[in-house]
């Protein structure tokens, strides 16, 4: 079916490491409500993503998409760089 979008999950996050070849580490932050105290808590998850062009730098805001496993720890790939770091 031509023109159909994939249903893979996409997430936005900030690059925290780009020291590896073709890989980046992205921190994804979210707010959850505490079950008992009803206070919002910021939680974050770090995932590894495939960056074929080595285009990302630390601090960049990126969009990543879930894919089939690329390696032991990589199941995400870079879709776009939404904002460059202000360094």
C-alpha positions as CSV (number, residue, x, y, z in Angstrom):
1,X,0.0,0.0,0.0
2,X,1.7,3.2,-1.2
3,X,1.8,6.2,1.0
4,X,0.9,4.4,4.2
5,X,2.7,5.5,7.3
6,X,4.4,3.0,9.6
7,X,2.9,2.3,13.0
8,X,6.3,2.1,14.8
9,X,6.7,4.1,18.0
10,X,8.5,7.4,17.7
11,X,9.9,9.4,20.7
12,X,11.6,12.7,21.2
13,X,14.7,13.1,23.4
14,X,18.1,14.7,24.0
15,X,21.4,13.1,22.9
16,X,23.6,12.5,25.9
17,X,26.4,10.6,24.2
18,X,27.7,10.3,20.6
19,X,31.2,8.7,21.3
20,X,30.4,5.5,19.4
21,X,30.5,5.0,15.7
22,X,27.0,5.0,14.1
23,X,25.3,5.1,17.5
24,X,23.9,7.7,19.9
25,X,22.5,7.5,23.4
26,X,19.2,9.4,23.8
27,X,17.6,10.4,27.1
28,X,13.7,10.4,26.9
29,X,12.0,12.3,29.7
30,X,8.4,12.0,30.8
31,X,6.2,13.1,33.7
32,X,4.3,10.6,35.7
33,X,1.8,11.2,38.6
34,X,2.8,9.5,41.9
35,X,0.1,7.0,42.8
36,X,-0.1,8.0,46.5
37,X,1.0,11.6,46.7
38,X,-0.4,12.8,43.4
39,X,2.7,14.8,42.7
40,X,4.2,14.8,39.2
41,X,7.6,13.2,39.0
42,X,10.1,13.5,36.1
43,X,11.4,10.1,35.0
44,X,13.9,9.4,32.2
45,X,15.0,6.5,30.1
46,X,18.2,6.1,28.1
47,X,18.1,4.2,24.8
48,X,20.7,3.6,22.1
49,X,19.8,4.6,18.6
50,X,21.4,4.1,15.2
51,X,22.8,7.3,13.6
52,X,24.2,6.1,10.2
53,X,25.7,9.6,9.3
54,X,27.2,10.4,12.7
55,X,25.3,13.7,12.4
56,X,24.2,14.2,16.0
57,X,26.0,16.0,18.7
58,X,25.6,16.0,22.5
59,X,22.6,18.2,23.5
60,X,20.8,17.9,20.2
61,X,17.0,17.3,20.3
62,X,16.2,14.3,18.1
63,X,13.2,12.1,17.0
64,X,13.9,8.4,17.0
65,X,11.8,5.5,15.8
66,X,11.6,1.9,17.0
67,X,12.9,-0.8,14.6
68,X,13.9,-4.4,14.5
69,X,17.0,-5.0,16.8
70,X,20.2,-3.7,15.1
71,X,22.5,-5.0,17.8
72,X,22.3,-6.2,21.4
73,X,21.3,-2.8,22.8
74,X,20.1,-0.9,19.7
75,X,16.4,-1.1,18.7
76,X,15.9,2.5,17.7
77,X,17.0,4.5,14.6
78,X,17.4,8.3,14.1
79,X,14.5,9.9,12.1
80,X,15.4,13.6,12.4
81,X,17.4,16.2,14.3
82,X,14.8,18.7,15.6
83,X,17.2,21.1,17.2
84,X,20.9,21.6,17.5
85,X,22.7,22.2,20.8
86,X,23.4,25.8,21.7
87,X,27.1,25.4,22.6
